[in-house]
């Protein structure tokens, strides 16, 4: 067999690729990687032995340096022949199998131990952080995701006897010459061991994902992380304060923990650490000047804000007194995110009273053209108290409340602007949680005998009633959802919820527009809807043309980490904007949030168009094909065992929701696949390419990638047919001497995106 040389960095075999040969390393080192680990192969090792049972790779093999490899054609039916025909080759295969499996078992044991250690490190560190904040009277910030993190529990673990069993088996098998051993025995041994290798790797993948989740809590690109919690606390305390030593030590320990995590983005880590060290040096050098700059700004107008708001709302004294007491009690809590019964009841009390006061003040403001700035802060930010917000933050809110960077003309509203738009008749109220709009709700009241036909007519025209419908139905639900941490939700603006600088997290119309532009640069048809165009005078009977309708984005008055795609259209008309809600101060990456909401919109819009047959695969659509793919993935012969296991794991994470599973795949489609970084299996990729195709610029870049070859060729054929149809129509109109209608021209341009 001829030996072939490969330069360092060459991908010798890719995960999910079919096995057509076994490769024996004659010279050099090969790096084997899989989710959760890596190991190295050297002279005499065989690439592909771990995957013999599955006939496709679940490990990626890359040349670490210049390597020489001898390849032997392989298929499942040929294994016995290979083992019988060459004792030397059989010896390489068996020896390499045992060696590689031992490496993987060792990494499993280490990862299992690391998961437990890593979890307890995080939880104890956060407890120390909360205690430090309580001791020094700083508001302790919540760490998104920490409340849902639990100790690792494996549904399927590696049997405790596996290591000892294979150690003894290895000694027995390699203890006598391979040529004297039965080929069928060796074949069975290799296939069974390959199966066990895969099972151990499946557990390693779960361990890797678990450690990645903790790593992301410690440091992430969106900065909603533990590193920022500690660093911000240090900046607040000051580099020369007595308390700073323990904080600097805790941050150093965290950096050591993060350096060893394989899932950490190394570039991001270096940038964050460099930024921290630069900031620390600056604090140490300019300690006195820094402390002087940190003195709260005194704005007389925001003193005693709560009384100003209560006075404007004109609530009864009992409600005002109860709200004052509840807010003051909340201010005294050292841990405002405590989940004990007393804290939970206090937050519920504040929430109930907050919405009563908000409603009263809002209704009054609809007839008032000189609303005090503090009350505007209440409407737009949920602001109530200057001490609870922190004086610096309260001053900042006061400075921006008259010039918030929203823009209703571009469909970006603050929540209060949205209420105004409803009151002025420019917008209709949103549907409630039961998917019932205002008109249907009023009609139900009449049908049930709760109101008369005359009252129905009056209420349908009553703009204040429409505003109240929005406040009672959409506002209370969405405000909690966009905040993101439902179990500790409280609607009032509090400093402890601020996870990054307010000016950087403030959502503007420009930021939202830019994020949507980024998404549409990948998925150009995301917000296009099909409409029917006819023009009998020109002989155009029925043409489907795409019209782009961007969503209305409503900025909720909170500091949050999530978004909501509340409804895909207004009423029944499909050419109306969808409604998406996000926090005014968005702690998460805005583009990522809008990518998720766009995926949600695509799913719901398809269901709306398909109606009752949304999951009927006999009528192909995005939802029906995806539903069919997930429902029957276990029987799909086009999916490798590794791909099936990933689907099973991801469905567990998606809580068995087909829609949630699709949204996760859509996120990967936009954020990774669109930049040429494969994340999806071939079936999911094919569905998304058919219904959420990339823009022409991206398609041209990906043409050389074999992963997209088949789906792209199919798409190009369909596209060329549609373009040909319009070219013929254009020629026909030209021959008639007629001008091309702008709608038809627009559709032809759209097909060229």
C-alpha positions as CSV (number, residue, x, y, z in Angstrom):
1,X,0.0,0.0,0.0
2,X,1.4,3.4,-1.0
3,X,2.2,5.9,1.7
4,X,0.9,9.4,1.1
5,X,2.3,12.6,2.8
6,X,0.1,15.4,4.3
7,X,1.3,18.8,5.5
8,X,0.6,20.0,9.1
9,X,-2.9,21.3,9.5
10,X,-4.6,19.0,7.0
11,X,-8.0,17.7,8.0
12,X,-7.5,13.9,7.4
13,X,-11.0,12.9,8.4
14,X,-14.0,15.1,9.4
15,X,-16.8,14.2,11.9
16,X,-19.9,12.9,10.2
17,X,-17.9,12.0,7.1
18,X,-18.4,8.4,5.9
19,X,-15.6,5.9,6.5
20,X,-14.2,4.5,3.2
21,X,-10.7,3.6,4.4
22,X,-8.6,2.9,7.5
23,X,-5.5,5.0,7.7
24,X,-2.3,3.8,9.4
25,X,0.1,6.5,10.5
26,X,3.6,5.8,9.2
27,X,5.2,9.0,10.4
28,X,4.2,12.1,12.4
29,X,1.4,13.1,14.9
30,X,-2.3,13.4,14.4
31,X,-4.6,15.3,16.7
32,X,-8.0,13.6,17.3
33,X,-10.8,15.9,18.6
34,X,-14.4,15.4,19.7
35,X,-16.8,17.4,21.9
36,X,-15.3,17.1,25.3
37,X,-11.8,16.0,24.6
38,X,-8.8,15.4,22.4
39,X,-5.8,13.0,22.2
40,X,-2.9,12.4,19.9
41,X,-2.1,9.5,17.6
42,X,1.4,8.5,16.5
43,X,3.3,6.0,14.4
44,X,1.4,2.7,14.2
45,X,-2.0,4.1,15.3
46,X,-5.0,3.7,13.0
47,X,-7.4,6.5,12.1
48,X,-11.0,5.2,12.1
49,X,-10.9,2.2,14.4
50,X,-13.1,4.0,17.1
51,X,-15.9,4.4,14.5
52,X,-15.9,0.9,13.0
53,X,-19.4,0.1,14.4
54,X,-21.0,3.2,12.9
55,X,-19.3,3.5,9.5
56,X,-19.0,7.3,9.8
57,X,-16.6,9.4,11.8
58,X,-17.6,11.0,15.1
59,X,-14.0,12.2,15.7
60,X,-12.1,14.8,13.6
61,X,-8.5,13.9,12.8
62,X,-6.0,16.7,11.9
63,X,-2.3,16.5,11.1
64,X,-0.4,18.1,13.9
65,X,2.8,18.1,11.9
66,X,3.8,16.7,8.5
67,X,2.5,13.1,8.5
68,X,2.8,10.0,6.3
69,X,-0.2,7.7,6.1
70,X,-1.0,4.4,4.5
71,X,-4.7,4.0,3.6
72,X,-6.6,0.7,3.3
73,X,-10.0,0.5,1.7
74,X,-12.6,-0.4,4.2
75,X,-16.3,-1.2,4.5
76,X,-18.2,-3.2,7.2
77,X,-18.1,-6.3,5.1
78,X,-14.4,-6.1,4.6
79,X,-13.3,-6.1,8.3
80,X,-13.0,-9.8,8.7
81,X,-11.1,-10.0,5.4
82,X,-8.6,-7.4,6.6
83,X,-8.1,-9.1,9.9
84,X,-7.5,-12.5,8.2
85,X,-5.3,-11.3,5.4
86,X,-2.8,-9.3,7.4
87,X,-1.7,-10.2,11.0
88,X,0.4,-7.0,11.0
89,X,-2.6,-4.8,10.1
90,X,-4.8,-6.7,12.5
91,X,-2.3,-6.0,15.3
92,X,-2.2,-2.3,14.5
93,X,-6.0,-2.1,14.6
94,X,-6.4,-3.9,17.9
95,X,-3.6,-2.2,19.7
96,X,-4.6,1.2,18.5
97,X,-8.2,0.6,19.5
98,X,-7.3,-0.3,23.1
99,X,-4.9,2.7,23.3
100,X,-7.4,5.2,22.0
101,X,-10.2,3.9,24.2
102,X,-8.0,4.2,27.3
103,X,-7.3,7.8,26.3
104,X,-11.0,8.5,26.0
105,X,-11.8,6.7,29.3
106,X,-9.1,8.7,31.1
107,X,-10.5,12.0,29.8
108,X,-14.0,10.9,30.8
109,X,-12.9,10.3,34.4
110,X,-11.1,13.7,34.5
111,X,-14.1,15.5,33.0
112,X,-16.5,13.8,35.5
113,X,-14.4,15.1,38.4
114,X,-14.0,18.5,36.8
115,X,-17.8,19.0,36.4
116,X,-18.4,18.5,40.2
117,X,-15.5,20.7,41.2
118,X,-16.4,23.4,38.7
119,X,-20.0,23.5,39.9
120,X,-19.1,23.8,43.6
121,X,-16.5,26.5,42.7
122,X,-19.1,28.6,41.0
123,X,-21.7,28.3,43.7
124,X,-19.4,29.0,46.6
125,X,-17.8,31.9,44.7
126,X,-21.2,33.5,44.1
127,X,-22.1,33.0,47.8
128,X,-18.9,34.8,48.7
129,X,-19.8,37.6,46.3
130,X,-23.2,38.0,47.8
131,X,-21.8,38.0,51.3
132,X,-19.2,40.6,50.4
133,X,-21.9,42.9,48.9
134,X,-24.1,42.5,52.0
135,X,-21.2,43.3,54.3
136,X,-20.2,46.4,52.4
137,X,-23.8,47.5,51.5
138,X,-23.4,47.1,47.8
139,X,-26.4,45.8,45.7
140,X,-25.6,42.2,44.7
141,X,-26.3,41.7,41.0
142,X,-28.0,38.5,39.8
143,X,-26.2,36.3,37.4
144,X,-28.5,35.2,34.6
145,X,-28.6,31.5,34.2
146,X,-27.3,30.7,37.7
147,X,-30.8,30.1,39.1
148,X,-31.4,27.3,36.6
149,X,-28.0,25.6,37.1
150,X,-28.1,22.4,39.1
151,X,-25.5,19.8,40.0
152,X,-24.7,17.4,37.2
153,X,-27.2,14.5,36.9
154,X,-26.5,12.0,34.0
155,X,-29.4,10.1,32.6
156,X,-26.9,7.6,31.2
157,X,-23.4,7.3,32.7
158,X,-20.4,5.0,32.0
159,X,-20.6,1.8,34.0
160,X,-18.0,1.8,36.9
161,X,-16.5,-1.5,35.8
162,X,-15.8,-0.3,32.2
163,X,-12.2,0.8,32.9
164,X,-11.1,-2.4,34.8
165,X,-12.9,-4.6,32.3
166,X,-11.0,-3.2,29.3
167,X,-7.7,-3.1,31.1
168,X,-8.0,-6.9,31.7
169,X,-9.4,-7.5,28.2
170,X,-6.4,-5.7,26.7
171,X,-4.0,-7.8,28.7
172,X,-5.7,-11.0,27.6
173,X,-5.9,-10.1,23.9
174,X,-2.5,-8.6,23.4
175,X,-0.9,-11.3,25.6
176,X,-0.7,-13.8,22.7
177,X,0.1,-13.3,18.9
178,X,-2.7,-11.8,16.9
179,X,-2.1,-14.3,14.1
180,X,-3.2,-17.1,16.5
181,X,-6.5,-15.4,17.3
182,X,-9.8,-16.0,15.6
183,X,-10.7,-13.3,13.1
184,X,-14.4,-13.4,14.0
185,X,-13.6,-13.0,17.6
186,X,-11.4,-9.9,16.8
187,X,-14.1,-8.5,14.6
188,X,-16.7,-8.8,17.3
189,X,-14.3,-7.4,19.9
190,X,-13.6,-4.3,17.7
191,X,-17.2,-3.7,16.9
192,X,-18.3,-4.0,20.5
193,X,-15.4,-1.8,21.7
194,X,-16.3,0.8,19.0
195,X,-19.9,0.8,20.3
196,X,-18.6,1.3,23.9
197,X,-16.3,4.1,22.7
198,X,-19.2,5.9,21.2
199,X,-21.2,5.6,24.4
200,X,-18.4,7.0,26.5
201,X,-18.0,9.9,24.0
202,X,-21.7,10.6,24.2
203,X,-21.3,11.1,28.0
204,X,-18.2,13.2,27.4
205,X,-20.2,15.5,25.1
206,X,-22.8,16.0,27.9
207,X,-20.0,16.7,30.4
208,X,-18.4,19.2,27.9
209,X,-21.8,21.0,27.4
210,X,-22.2,21.2,31.2
211,X,-18.7,22.7,31.7
212,X,-19.4,25.0,28.8
213,X,-22.5,26.3,30.5
214,X,-20.6,27.0,33.7
215,X,-17.7,28.6,31.6
216,X,-20.3,30.9,30.0
217,X,-21.5,32.0,33.4
218,X,-18.0,32.8,34.4
219,X,-17.1,34.7,31.2
220,X,-19.1,35.3,28.0
221,X,-19.2,37.7,25.0
222,X,-22.3,39.5,26.3
223,X,-20.5,40.3,29.6
224,X,-23.4,39.0,31.7
225,X,-20.9,37.0,33.6
226,X,-19.3,36.3,36.9
227,X,-16.0,37.9,35.8
228,X,-17.8,41.2,35.2
229,X,-19.6,40.9,38.6
230,X,-16.3,40.7,40.4
231,X,-14.5,43.2,38.3
232,X,-17.3,45.8,38.6
233,X,-17.3,45.3,42.3
234,X,-13.5,45.9,42.5
235,X,-13.8,49.1,40.4
236,X,-16.4,50.3,42.8
237,X,-14.4,49.5,45.9
238,X,-11.2,51.0,44.6
239,X,-7.9,49.3,44.0
240,X,-6.3,50.6,47.2
241,X,-9.1,49.8,49.6
242,X,-8.5,47.2,52.3
243,X,-11.3,45.0,50.8
244,X,-9.7,45.0,47.3
245,X,-7.2,42.3,48.1
246,X,-9.7,39.5,48.4
247,X,-11.5,40.7,45.2
248,X,-8.2,40.7,43.2
249,X,-7.4,37.2,44.5
250,X,-10.9,35.9,43.6
251,X,-10.5,37.3,40.0
252,X,-7.0,35.8,39.7
253,X,-8.5,32.4,40.8
254,X,-11.2,32.8,38.2
255,X,-8.7,33.5,35.5
256,X,-6.8,30.3,36.3
257,X,-10.1,28.3,36.2
258,X,-11.0,29.8,32.8
259,X,-7.6,29.3,31.2
260,X,-8.0,25.5,31.4
261,X,-11.5,25.4,29.9
262,X,-11.5,24.1,26.3
263,X,-14.8,25.9,25.4
264,X,-13.6,29.4,26.3
265,X,-13.1,31.7,23.4
266,X,-9.3,32.3,23.7
267,X,-9.4,35.7,21.9
268,X,-12.3,37.0,24.0
269,X,-10.6,35.7,27.2
270,X,-7.3,37.6,26.3
271,X,-9.2,40.8,25.5
272,X,-11.2,40.7,28.7
273,X,-8.2,40.0,30.9
274,X,-6.1,42.7,29.1
275,X,-9.0,45.1,29.6
276,X,-9.2,44.2,33.3
277,X,-5.5,44.6,33.9
278,X,-5.4,47.9,32.1
279,X,-8.3,49.1,34.2
280,X,-6.8,47.8,37.4
281,X,-3.5,49.6,36.7
282,X,-5.4,52.8,36.0
283,X,-7.2,52.5,39.3
284,X,-4.0,51.9,41.2
285,X,-2.4,54.8,39.5
286,X,-5.2,57.3,39.8
287,X,-7.0,56.1,43.0
288,X,-7.7,59.5,44.4
289,X,-8.9,61.1,41.1
290,X,-11.1,58.0,40.5
291,X,-12.8,58.2,43.9
292,X,-13.5,61.9,43.3
293,X,-15.1,61.2,39.9
294,X,-17.4,58.6,41.5
295,X,-19.3,61.0,43.7
296,X,-23.0,60.9,42.9
297,X,-24.3,63.8,40.9
298,X,-27.0,65.7,42.7
299,X,-30.1,66.5,40.6
300,X,-32.7,68.2,42.9
301,X,-35.6,67.2,40.6
302,X,-35.1,63.5,41.4
303,X,-35.2,63.9,45.2
304,X,-38.1,62.1,46.7
305,X,-39.1,60.6,43.3
306,X,-41.6,58.1,44.7
307,X,-43.8,60.8,46.2
308,X,-43.7,62.8,42.9
309,X,-44.9,59.7,41.1
310,X,-47.6,58.8,43.7
311,X,-48.8,62.3,43.8
312,X,-49.2,62.4,40.0
313,X,-51.0,59.1,39.8
314,X,-53.5,60.3,42.5
315,X,-53.8,56.8,44.0
316,X,-55.6,56.5,47.3
317,X,-53.6,56.9,50.5
318,X,-53.9,53.2,51.4
319,X,-52.3,52.1,48.0
320,X,-49.7,54.9,48.3
321,X,-48.8,53.9,51.9
322,X,-48.5,50.2,51.1
323,X,-46.3,50.9,48.1
324,X,-44.0,53.2,50.0
325,X,-43.6,50.5,52.8
326,X,-43.0,47.7,50.3
327,X,-40.4,49.7,48.3
328,X,-38.6,50.7,51.5
329,X,-38.6,47.1,52.8
330,X,-37.2,46.1,49.4
331,X,-34.4,48.7,49.7
332,X,-33.4,47.2,53.0
333,X,-32.9,43.7,51.6
334,X,-29.2,42.8,51.4
335,X,-29.9,40.2,48.7
336,X,-32.7,41.5,46.5
337,X,-32.6,38.3,44.5
338,X,-33.3,36.1,47.5
339,X,-35.8,33.4,46.7
340,X,-37.0,32.8,50.2
341,X,-40.7,33.1,50.9
342,X,-40.6,36.6,52.5
343,X,-38.6,38.1,49.6
344,X,-40.9,36.5,47.0
345,X,-44.0,37.8,48.7
346,X,-42.5,41.3,48.9
347,X,-41.7,41.3,45.2
348,X,-45.2,40.1,44.4
349,X,-46.7,42.9,46.5
350,X,-44.6,45.6,44.8
351,X,-45.5,44.2,41.4
352,X,-49.2,44.3,42.1
353,X,-49.1,47.8,43.4
354,X,-46.7,49.0,40.7
355,X,-49.2,48.1,37.9
356,X,-52.1,49.8,39.7
357,X,-50.0,53.0,40.0
358,X,-48.7,52.7,36.4
359,X,-52.3,52.4,35.1
360,X,-53.6,55.5,37.1
361,X,-50.6,57.6,36.1
362,X,-50.8,56.5,32.5
363,X,-54.5,57.3,32.0
364,X,-53.9,60.8,33.5
365,X,-50.9,61.4,31.2
366,X,-52.9,60.7,28.1
367,X,-54.7,64.1,28.6
368,X,-51.6,65.9,30.0
369,X,-49.1,67.7,27.8
370,X,-46.7,68.5,30.6
371,X,-45.9,65.2,32.3
372,X,-43.1,65.7,34.9
373,X,-39.7,64.2,33.9
374,X,-39.7,61.9,36.9
375,X,-43.1,60.5,35.9
376,X,-41.7,60.0,32.4
377,X,-38.9,58.0,33.9
378,X,-41.5,55.9,35.7
379,X,-43.3,55.2,32.4
380,X,-40.2,54.5,30.3
381,X,-37.8,52.8,32.8
382,X,-40.0,51.5,35.7
383,X,-38.1,54.0,37.8
384,X,-39.5,54.7,41.3
385,X,-36.8,55.6,43.8
386,X,-33.5,57.4,43.4
387,X,-31.8,55.4,46.2
388,X,-32.9,52.1,44.8
389,X,-31.7,53.1,41.3
390,X,-28.5,54.6,42.6
391,X,-28.0,58.4,42.3
392,X,-25.6,58.1,39.3
393,X,-28.1,55.9,37.4
394,X,-31.1,58.1,38.4
395,X,-29.2,61.2,37.1
396,X,-28.4,59.4,33.8
397,X,-32.1,58.4,33.3
398,X,-33.2,62.0,34.0
399,X,-30.7,63.2,31.4
400,X,-32.0,61.0,28.6
401,X,-35.7,60.7,29.3
402,X,-36.6,63.7,27.0
403,X,-34.5,62.3,24.1
404,X,-34.9,58.6,24.1
405,X,-33.4,57.2,20.8
406,X,-36.5,55.4,19.7
407,X,-38.2,56.2,16.4
408,X,-41.9,55.2,15.7
409,X,-41.5,56.2,12.1
410,X,-39.0,53.2,11.8
411,X,-41.2,51.0,14.0
412,X,-39.1,51.3,17.1
413,X,-41.3,52.4,20.1
414,X,-40.7,52.9,23.8
415,X,-43.6,51.2,25.7
416,X,-45.1,54.6,26.6
417,X,-44.9,55.7,22.9
418,X,-46.7,52.5,22.0
419,X,-49.5,53.2,24.5
420,X,-49.8,56.7,23.0
421,X,-50.0,55.2,19.5
422,X,-52.9,53.0,20.6
423,X,-54.6,56.0,22.2
424,X,-54.2,58.1,19.1
425,X,-55.6,55.3,16.9
426,X,-52.3,54.7,15.0
427,X,-52.0,51.1,16.4
428,X,-54.4,48.5,17.7
429,X,-54.0,46.7,21.1
430,X,-52.0,43.5,21.1
431,X,-53.5,40.1,21.5
432,X,-53.8,38.7,25.0
433,X,-52.2,35.5,26.3
434,X,-55.1,33.5,24.8
435,X,-54.3,34.9,21.3
436,X,-57.5,37.0,21.4
437,X,-57.4,40.6,20.1
438,X,-59.3,43.5,21.5
439,X,-62.2,43.3,19.0
440,X,-62.7,39.6,19.6
441,X,-62.4,40.1,23.4
442,X,-65.2,42.7,23.4
443,X,-67.3,40.5,21.1
444,X,-66.9,37.6,23.6
445,X,-68.1,39.9,26.4
446,X,-71.3,40.7,24.4
447,X,-71.9,37.0,23.5
448,X,-71.5,36.0,27.2
449,X,-74.0,38.7,28.2
450,X,-71.6,40.8,30.2
451,X,-72.2,43.8,28.0
452,X,-75.0,45.0,25.7
453,X,-74.6,45.5,21.9
454,X,-74.6,49.2,22.5
455,X,-71.8,48.9,25.1
456,X,-69.9,46.8,22.6
457,X,-70.1,49.5,20.0
458,X,-69.0,52.2,22.5
459,X,-66.1,50.1,23.9
460,X,-64.7,49.3,20.4
461,X,-64.3,53.1,19.9
462,X,-63.1,53.8,23.4
463,X,-59.4,54.5,23.1
464,X,-58.8,54.5,26.9
465,X,-60.3,51.0,27.1
466,X,-57.9,49.9,24.4
467,X,-55.0,51.3,26.4
468,X,-56.2,49.5,29.5
469,X,-56.5,46.2,27.5
470,X,-52.8,46.6,26.5
471,X,-51.8,47.3,30.1
472,X,-53.8,44.4,31.6
473,X,-52.9,41.8,29.0
474,X,-49.7,42.4,27.1
475,X,-47.8,44.6,29.4
476,X,-47.8,42.6,32.6
477,X,-46.9,39.3,30.9
478,X,-44.2,40.7,28.5
479,X,-42.6,42.9,31.1
480,X,-41.8,39.8,33.2
481,X,-40.7,37.7,30.2
482,X,-38.3,40.3,28.8
483,X,-36.8,40.8,32.2
484,X,-35.8,37.1,31.8
485,X,-35.4,35.9,35.4
486,X,-39.0,35.2,36.1
487,X,-38.5,33.8,39.6
488,X,-36.9,37.1,40.9
489,X,-38.9,39.5,38.7
490,X,-39.8,42.9,40.2
491,X,-40.9,45.7,37.8
492,X,-39.2,48.6,39.5
493,X,-35.8,49.9,38.3
494,X,-33.1,48.8,40.7
495,X,-29.3,49.1,40.6
496,X,-28.8,45.4,41.4
497,X,-30.2,44.4,38.0
498,X,-27.7,46.5,36.1
499,X,-25.2,44.1,34.6
500,X,-23.4,46.5,32.2
501,X,-23.2,50.2,31.6
502,X,-26.6,51.7,30.9
503,X,-25.5,53.9,28.0
504,X,-24.1,50.8,26.3
505,X,-27.1,48.6,26.9
506,X,-29.7,51.3,25.9
507,X,-31.5,50.1,22.8
508,X,-31.8,52.7,20.1
509,X,-33.6,52.7,16.8
510,X,-30.2,52.8,15.0
511,X,-29.0,49.7,16.9
512,X,-32.2,47.8,16.3
513,X,-32.1,48.8,12.6
514,X,-28.5,47.7,12.2
515,X,-29.2,44.3,13.9
516,X,-32.1,43.6,11.6
517,X,-29.9,44.6,8.7
518,X,-27.3,42.1,9.7
519,X,-29.9,39.3,9.9
520,X,-31.4,40.2,6.5
521,X,-27.9,40.3,5.0
522,X,-27.8,36.5,5.7
523,X,-31.5,35.6,5.5
524,X,-32.7,38.1,2.9
525,X,-36.2,36.8,2.7
526,X,-36.8,36.8,6.5
527,X,-39.5,39.5,6.5
528,X,-40.9,39.1,3.0
529,X,-44.6,38.0,2.6
530,X,-46.2,36.8,-0.6
531,X,-48.9,38.9,-2.1
532,X,-51.0,38.3,-5.2
533,X,-50.6,40.9,-8.0
534,X,-52.9,41.0,-11.0
535,X,-53.1,43.4,-13.9
536,X,-55.6,42.2,-16.6
537,X,-54.9,45.2,-18.8
538,X,-51.3,43.8,-19.3
539,X,-52.4,40.2,-19.4
540,X,-50.9,39.5,-16.0
541,X,-53.4,37.1,-14.4
542,X,-51.9,36.1,-11.1
543,X,-48.3,36.6,-9.8
544,X,-47.0,36.1,-6.3
545,X,-44.7,39.0,-5.3
546,X,-42.7,39.4,-2.1
547,X,-43.2,42.4,0.0
548,X,-40.9,43.2,2.9
549,X,-42.7,44.2,6.2
550,X,-40.3,44.8,9.1
551,X,-41.5,44.3,12.6
552,X,-42.6,46.8,15.2
553,X,-40.2,46.7,18.1
554,X,-41.5,47.8,21.5
555,X,-39.0,48.6,24.2
556,X,-40.2,47.4,27.6
557,X,-39.5,49.5,30.7
558,X,-37.0,47.2,32.4
559,X,-33.4,45.9,32.5
560,X,-33.7,42.6,30.8
561,X,-32.0,39.7,29.0
562,X,-34.7,38.3,26.7
563,X,-37.1,39.2,23.9
564,X,-40.6,38.1,22.9
565,X,-42.1,37.6,19.4
566,X,-45.6,38.4,20.7
567,X,-47.6,38.2,17.4
568,X,-46.7,37.7,13.8
569,X,-49.4,40.0,12.3
570,X,-52.0,42.5,13.4
571,X,-55.6,41.1,13.2
572,X,-56.0,38.9,10.2
573,X,-54.2,40.9,7.6
574,X,-50.9,39.3,6.6
575,X,-49.3,42.4,5.3
576,X,-49.1,44.0,8.8
577,X,-46.0,44.2,11.0
578,X,-45.2,41.6,13.6
579,X,-44.7,42.7,17.2
580,X,-41.5,42.1,19.0
581,X,-40.7,43.2,22.5
582,X,-37.3,43.6,24.1
583,X,-36.0,45.4,27.1
584,X,-35.2,49.1,26.8
585,X,-31.9,48.3,28.6
586,X,-30.8,45.1,26.9
587,X,-28.2,43.2,28.9
588,X,-27.8,40.5,26.2
589,X,-26.4,41.0,22.7
590,X,-29.2,42.8,20.7
591,X,-28.4,41.0,17.4
592,X,-28.6,37.6,19.1
593,X,-31.9,38.5,20.6
594,X,-33.3,39.6,17.3
595,X,-32.0,36.5,15.5
596,X,-33.9,34.4,18.0
597,X,-37.1,36.5,17.5
598,X,-36.7,36.3,13.7
599,X,-36.6,32.5,14.0
600,X,-39.7,32.6,16.2
601,X,-41.4,34.8,13.6
602,X,-40.6,32.5,10.7
603,X,-42.1,29.6,12.5
604,X,-45.3,31.4,13.6
605,X,-45.7,33.1,10.2
606,X,-45.5,29.7,8.4
607,X,-48.1,28.3,10.8
608,X,-50.3,31.2,10.1
609,X,-50.1,30.7,6.3
610,X,-50.5,26.9,6.5
611,X,-53.3,26.9,9.0
612,X,-54.4,23.5,10.3
613,X,-52.0,21.8,7.9
614,X,-48.9,23.4,9.3
615,X,-47.4,20.0,10.3
616,X,-48.8,18.0,7.4
617,X,-45.7,16.9,5.4
618,X,-47.9,16.1,2.3
619,X,-48.1,19.9,1.9
620,X,-44.4,20.9,2.2
621,X,-43.6,23.9,4.2
622,X,-40.9,25.1,6.7
623,X,-42.9,23.8,9.7
624,X,-44.2,20.6,8.2
625,X,-40.8,19.4,6.9
626,X,-39.1,20.4,10.2
627,X,-41.8,18.7,12.2
628,X,-41.4,15.6,10.2
629,X,-37.6,15.7,10.5
630,X,-37.7,15.9,14.3
631,X,-40.6,13.5,14.8
632,X,-38.9,10.7,12.8
633,X,-35.2,11.5,13.1
634,X,-34.5,8.1,14.8
635,X,-35.5,6.3,11.7
636,X,-33.7,8.6,9.3
637,X,-30.9,6.6,7.6
638,X,-29.3,9.8,6.3
639,X,-28.4,10.8,9.8
640,X,-25.3,9.4,11.6
641,X,-25.6,8.0,15.1
642,X,-23.7,11.0,16.3
643,X,-26.2,13.4,14.6
644,X,-29.1,11.5,16.2
645,X,-27.6,11.7,19.6
646,X,-27.1,15.5,19.2
647,X,-30.8,15.8,18.2
648,X,-31.8,13.9,21.3
649,X,-29.7,16.0,23.6
650,X,-30.9,19.3,21.9
651,X,-34.5,18.2,22.2
652,X,-34.0,17.7,25.9
653,X,-32.6,21.2,26.2
654,X,-35.5,22.5,24.1
655,X,-37.9,20.8,26.5
656,X,-39.2,18.7,23.6
657,X,-40.6,21.8,21.9
658,X,-40.4,21.5,18.0
659,X,-40.6,25.3,17.8
660,X,-37.8,25.9,20.3
661,X,-35.6,23.3,18.5
662,X,-36.2,25.1,15.2
663,X,-35.3,28.4,16.8
664,X,-32.0,27.0,18.1
665,X,-31.2,25.7,14.6
666,X,-32.1,29.0,13.1
667,X,-29.7,30.8,15.4
668,X,-27.0,28.4,14.3
669,X,-28.0,29.0,10.7
670,X,-27.7,32.8,10.9
671,X,-24.8,33.2,13.3
672,X,-22.5,30.3,12.2
673,X,-23.6,28.6,9.0
674,X,-24.0,32.0,7.3
675,X,-20.3,32.7,7.9
676,X,-19.2,29.3,6.7
677,X,-18.9,27.6,10.1
678,X,-21.0,24.3,9.9
679,X,-23.1,23.6,13.0
680,X,-26.2,21.7,11.6
681,X,-26.7,18.2,10.2
682,X,-27.4,17.7,6.5
683,X,-31.2,17.4,7.0
684,X,-31.6,20.5,9.1
685,X,-29.3,22.4,6.7
686,X,-31.3,21.3,3.7
687,X,-34.6,22.5,5.2
688,X,-33.2,25.8,6.2
689,X,-31.6,26.4,2.9
690,X,-34.9,25.7,1.1
691,X,-37.0,28.0,3.2
692,X,-34.5,30.5,4.7
693,X,-31.9,30.8,1.8
694,X,-28.7,32.8,2.2
695,X,-28.3,36.0,0.2
696,X,-26.5,35.8,-3.1
697,X,-23.3,37.1,-1.7
698,X,-23.1,34.3,0.9
699,X,-24.2,31.7,-1.6
700,X,-21.4,32.6,-3.9
701,X,-18.9,32.3,-1.1
702,X,-20.2,28.9,-0.1
703,X,-20.4,27.4,-3.6
704,X,-17.0,25.6,-3.1
705,X,-18.1,24.0,0.2
706,X,-19.2,20.4,-0.5
707,X,-21.6,20.6,2.5
708,X,-23.8,23.0,0.6
709,X,-23.3,21.6,-2.9
710,X,-26.4,19.5,-3.3
711,X,-28.9,21.9,-1.6
712,X,-27.4,24.9,-3.5
713,X,-27.7,23.2,-6.9
714,X,-31.3,22.4,-6.1
715,X,-32.0,26.0,-5.1
716,X,-30.2,27.4,-8.1
717,X,-32.4,25.2,-10.5
718,X,-35.6,26.5,-8.8
719,X,-34.4,30.1,-8.8
720,X,-33.3,30.0,-12.5
721,X,-36.8,28.7,-13.4
722,X,-38.5,31.6,-11.5
723,X,-36.1,34.2,-13.0
724,X,-36.7,32.7,-16.5
725,X,-40.4,33.1,-16.0
726,X,-40.0,36.9,-15.2
727,X,-37.5,37.4,-18.1
728,X,-40.2,36.0,-20.4
729,X,-42.8,38.2,-18.9
730,X,-40.5,41.2,-19.3
731,X,-40.0,40.4,-22.9
732,X,-43.7,40.0,-23.5
733,X,-44.4,43.4,-22.0
734,X,-41.6,44.9,-24.0
735,X,-43.1,43.4,-27.2
736,X,-46.4,45.0,-26.3
737,X,-44.7,48.3,-25.8
738,X,-45.9,48.4,-22.2
739,X,-43.9,49.6,-19.2
740,X,-43.0,47.1,-16.5
741,X,-45.1,47.5,-13.4
742,X,-42.9,48.5,-10.4
743,X,-44.3,45.5,-8.4
744,X,-43.1,43.1,-11.0
745,X,-39.7,44.8,-11.3
746,X,-39.4,44.7,-7.5
747,X,-40.1,41.0,-7.5
748,X,-37.4,40.4,-10.2
749,X,-34.9,42.4,-8.2
750,X,-35.8,40.4,-5.1
751,X,-35.1,37.1,-6.9
752,X,-31.6,38.4,-7.5
753,X,-30.7,39.0,-3.8
